[in-house]
Amino acid sequence: MSLNKIDHVGIAVTDLEKSIELYKSMGFEFQGTEVVEDQKVRTAFFKIGESKIELLAATDPESPIAKFIEKNGNRGGIAHLAIHVSDVQSKLSELKQKGFQLIDEVAKDGAHGTKIAFVHPKSTGGVLLELCEKKEH
């Protein structure tokens, strides 16, 4: 199972609207916002070449993003690196067999109709890795 490309870099923010304006002012191509209930976040995407930047703001104080921001001194920062794969469930099985610690053993719904799952940073050298599978239209 191949890793196809960097899909996006997820950046946790404390103020989504202010961050959207900041990224727009730098010239990034704004693609809109979306709430992902399952992840307890509101996202904003910006296109950059074939990849994207995803800004993430917590919609619940118990969300992983809220906890990341609190742990990071109440500042935002790079939260995860997302990699596009053709079959997220197969990649999860492969990584589990190789001894990687998974946060999600079953893919969940993500933004833009994707299926996503996370690999724990303890087994990836400190980087939270998100695997993304885009649904075919």
GUMITOR-165364 format. One record per residue: residue in one letter; x, y, z of N, C-alpha, C, CB in turn. Coordinates in steps of 0.05 Angstrom, whole numbers, plus 32768, in hexadecimal, padded with zeros to 4 digits. Each point is the difference from the previous one (the first is absolute). Glycine has a CB too. Example, Ala and Ser with C-alpha at 12.3 -4.5 7.8 and 13.67 -1.06 7.14 Angstrom:
<sites>
A81087F8E809C7FEE801880008012801880007FDA7FE98019 S801F802C7FD98010801880017FF18016800E80187FF37FD5 
</sites>
This chain:
<sites>
M80117FE880007FEF801880008012801980007FDB7FE78019 S802380287FD2801180187FFD7FF58018800F80107FEE7FD4 L8003802380337FF9801B800A800280127FE880127FF78030 N7FD880167FC87FFF800E7FE7800C801C80007FD87FE67FF8 K8021802B801C800A801B80017FF8800C801B7FFC80057FCE I8010801280387FF7800F80177FE5800C7FF98030800A8010 D7FBB7FEF7FFF7FE6800B7FFA7FFD801C800C7FED7FD28000 H801A8030801A7FFF801B800D80117FFF801A7FD280097FEC V8034800F801D800C8004801A7FEA800D8012803080057FED G7FCB7FEE80297FEB800B8013800D801280147FE57FD77FFA I801080418009800A801480137FEA80078013802180127FDD A7FE47FEA803D7FED800780158001801E800480057FD38016 V7FE3803A7FEC7FFF801D80057FED80068016800A80097FD0 T7FFA800D803D7FEF800880167FE980127FF780267FFD801E D7FDD80107FCB7FEC80127FF57FFF7FFB7FE2800780238024 L7FE57FCD7FD37FFE7FF87FE47FFC80187FEE7FEE7FD4800F E8000803E7FF77FFA80167FEE801980127FFC7FD07FFF800F K803E80078007801880107FFE80167FF27FF07FF58015802D S800D7FD07FD780137FF17FF17FFA7FFE7FE280097FE6802A I7FDD80187FD07FF780007FE4800980197FF27FD87FE3800C E8023803480018008801A7FF4801F80027FFD7FD780158015 L80377FE07FFF801D80007FFE800A7FF17FE8800380038032 Y7FF37FE57FCA80087FEF7FE97FF7800C7FE57FFE7FD8801E K7FEA80347FE27FF8800D7FE8801380177FF97FD07FF4800A S8038801B800A801180177FFC801C7FF87FF67FE780198023 M80217FCE7FE2801A7FF67FF67FFD7FF67FE3800D7FF3802F G7FDA800C7FC77FFC7FF77FE47FF87FE37FFC802180227FF5 F7FD97FD080217FF77FE47FFE7FE480007FF5801E7FF28026 E7FDB7FFA7FC97FE67FFE7FF37FEC7FF3801480167FFC7FD2 F7FD8801480397FEC7FF780137FEB7FEE7FF28007802A801B Q7FF37FBF7FF17FED7FED7FF57FE77FFC801180277FEA7FEB G7FD78024802B7FE87FFE801080047FF3801B7FE77FFF7FD6 T80048000803A80007FF5801A7FED7FE88002800C802D8014 E7FF87FC380007FEE7FE9800480027FF7801D80067FF17FD0 V7FE48007803C80007FF5801B80017FE17FFD7FE680288014 V802D7FCC7FFB80027FE380007FF87FF7801D80257FFE7FDC E7FC17FFC80277FF57FF9801A800F7FEA800E7FD3800E7FEF D80347FDD8003800D7FE9800C801B8007800C7FE97FE37FDF Q802580318015801A8008800A7FFE8019801380147FED7FD6 K7FD4801E802C7FFB80178011801180187FF87FF47FE18025 V800C80247FC0801080177FF67FF1800E7FEA802A7FE8800B R7FDE80317FF17FF7800F7FE9801A80057FF07FD880178017 T80277FE27FCF801880027FEF7FFD80167FEB80087FCF8008 A800F803A7FEF800280127FE980177FF57FEF7FED8029801A F800E7FD47FCC80147FF67FEE800A80157FED7FEC7FD38004 F802E802C7FF7800E80117FED80107FEE7FED800280278021 K7FFA7FDE7FC5800F7FF07FEC801B800C7FFB7FD57FF37FEA I803F7FFB8014801B80087FF9800C7FEA7FEE8006801B802C G7FFA7FEA7FBA80087FEC7FED7FED7FE880018030800E8005 E7FDA7FDA7FFD7FEF7FE880027FF77FFB801C80187FED7FD9 S7FF48021803B7FFB7FFB801C7FEF8016800C802B7FE78003 K7FCF801680177FF08014800D800B8006801C7FD87FF17FE6 I80208025802580058006801C7FE48000800C802A801D7FF8 E7FD47FD4801F7FE67FFE800E8003800E801B7FF47FD57FE9 L7FFD8040801B7FFF800D801B7FEB7FF280108010802D7FEE L7FF57FCD802B7FED7FF280117FFB800F801A80107FD57FEC A7FD7803080197FF8800D80197FED7FED800F8006802F7FEC A7FFE7FCF802E7FEF7FEE80107FE4800B800280287FF1801A T7FC47FFC7FE57FE4800880057FF77FF5801B7FF780007FCF D801B7FF3803F7FFA7FF4801A801A800080117FDA7FE37FEC P80258025802D801880008010800D7FE580047FED80278017 E80057FC37FE3800A7FE58003800B7FF57FE57FE07FF98026 S802080187FC6800A7FF67FE6801E7FFC80007FD980177FE9 P80317FD88006801E7FFD7FFE800E801A7FFA7FF97FD17FF1 I7FFB80407FFF800D801A7FF98001801280187FEF7FFC7FD1 A7FFB8005803F80008010801880167FF780137FCF80097FFB K80347FDD800880157FF48011801C80067FF57FE07FDC800E F802380237FD8801A80067FF38007801D80067FF77FDF7FDC I7FF6803480218006801C800580078005801D7FE0800C7FDA E80117FE7803880068003801D801C7FF680067FCF7FFB800B K80387FEE7FEA801A7FF48005801680107FF47FEA7FD38000 N8010803D7FEB801380107FF28001801D800A7FF87FE37FD8 G8001802080428002801A800C7FEA80137FF780317FFA8004 N7FB77FFB7FF67FEA80107FF68006800F7FE67FF08004802F R80227FF07FC18006800A7FE67FFA7FEB7FEB8024801E8013 G7FD87FEA7FD57FFC7FED7FEB801B7FF57FF77FD680187FF1 G80297FD97FF980187FF57FF47FFA7FE97FEE801A800F8028 I7FFA7FE67FCC7FFC7FE97FEE7FF67FE88011802480107FE0 A7FC47FE780197FF37FEB800F80057FE47FF37FDD8021800F H80237FDE7FD780047FE67FF2800880037FE37FDE7FEC801F L802D7FFE7FD780077FFE7FE47FED7FEB7FF48031800E8008 A7FC17FFA7FE37FEC7FEE7FF3800B7FF57FE67FDA80198016 I80257FCD7FE7800A7FF37FE87FE97FF37FF1802D7FF78017 H7FD1800D7FD07FEB7FF47FEF80087FE37FFA7FF4802D7FEC V7FF97FC1801980037FE47FF97FE87FF77FF1801C7FF78029 S7FE77FF47FC77FE97FF77FF07FEC7FEF8010801E80017FD8 D7FEB7FF2803D7FEF7FEF801180098003801D7FF77FDF7FDA V7FFC8032803580088006801B7FFE7FE780127FF2802F7FFA Q7FFA7FC180037FFD7FE8801180167FEC7FFC7FCE80077FFF S803A7FF57FE880167FEE7FFA801A800A800B7FE87FF17FD6 K801C802980288019800C800A80017FFE801F800180207FD9 L7FE87FE380347FFF7FFD801D80087FE380087FDC80238003 S80197FCA7FEF80067FE48005801E7FFA7FFC7FD27FF37FF2 E803980187FF9801C7FFD7FFA8012800B80167FF680017FCF L8003801880398010800D80157FFD7FF1801B7FFA802C7FE9 K7FEE7FCB801D7FFC7FF1801980117FE780017FD180128003 Q80307FE07FE680107FE77FFE801D800680047FDE7FED7FE1 K802B802B8017801C800880038006800B801C8001800A7FCF G7FEB7FF7804280048008801C7FFC801E800680207FDC8001 F7FD480337FEC7FFA801C80057FE8800280128013800D7FD3 Q7FEE8006803F7FEA800580127FEB80127FF2801E7FFC8029 L7FC97FFA7FD57FEB800E7FF37FEE800E801480027FDF7FDA I7FF68039801F7FEB800D80107FE57FF67FF6801D802A8007 D7FE07FD37FDF7FE77FF67FF580067FE67FF17FED802F7FFB E80057FBC800D80027FE67FF27FED7FFE7FE980107FEB802B V7FDC80267FD67FEC80017FEA7FFE801D7FF77FE57FD98013 A801B802B7FD37FFE801B7FF47FE6800E8008801D7FF17FDA K7FE5802980297FE9801180077FFB80147FEA80097FFA8031 D7FE080137FD07FFA80157FED8010801980067FD17FEE7FFA G803A801E7FF2800F801980037FF580167FEE80297FE5800B A7FE580317FF47FF780167FEF80007FF97FE3801180208022 H7FDE7FED7FCE7FFE7FFD7FE37FFA7FE37FF8802080267FFC G7FD17FCB80147FF87FE67FF880167FEB80017FDE80157FE5 T80377FF0802A80167FED80017FFC7FEC8016801F80237FEF K7FEF7FC7801080037FED8016801B8005800C7FE17FDC7FEA I80218026803080198007800D80067FED80187FFB80307FF2 A801E7FCE801580087FF18018801C800B80087FE57FD67FF3 F8020802980278019800B800A80127FEA800B7FE8802A800B V80337FDB7FF180147FEF800B800E800F801780077FE87FD3 H7FFC800B8044800A800E8018801D800A7FFC7FE27FE3801C P802380367FED801B800C7FFD80157FF0800F7FEA802C7FFB K800F7FC4801980147FF0800F800E7FEC7FED7FE58005802A S800D7FF47FC0800C7FEC7FEF8009800C7FE57FE47FDD8016 T801B803D7FE78008800D7FE78015801680057FD37FF67FED G803C800880288015801480057FF5801A8009801B7FE97FDF G7FCD8018802E7FF68018800B7FEC800F7FEE802A80038019 V7FD07FF37FD07FEE800D7FED7FE57FF28000802780107FE4 L7FC37FFE80217FE57FF57FFD7FFB7FFD7FE27FEF8014802C L800E7FD37FCB7FFC7FFB7FE47FE37FF97FFA802F7FF07FFC E7FC5801F7FF17FE47FFB7FF880017FF27FE47FEE8028801B L80047FC37FE37FFD7FF27FE67FE580097FF4801D7FD8800E C7FE280307FD97FE8800B7FF37FFA7FF07FE78009802E8013 E7FDE7FCA7FEA7FF77FF37FE87FE980117FF5800E7FD2800F K7FF480377FD97FEB80107FF37FEC7FEE7FF3802080267FF8 K7FC67FDF800C7FEC7FF07FF47FFF80077FE27FE57FFE802B E80177FEE7FC57FFE80057FE37FE4800A7FFA80227FDC7FF6 H7FDC80377FF87FE5800B7FF97FF67FF47FE7800C802B8016 
</sites>
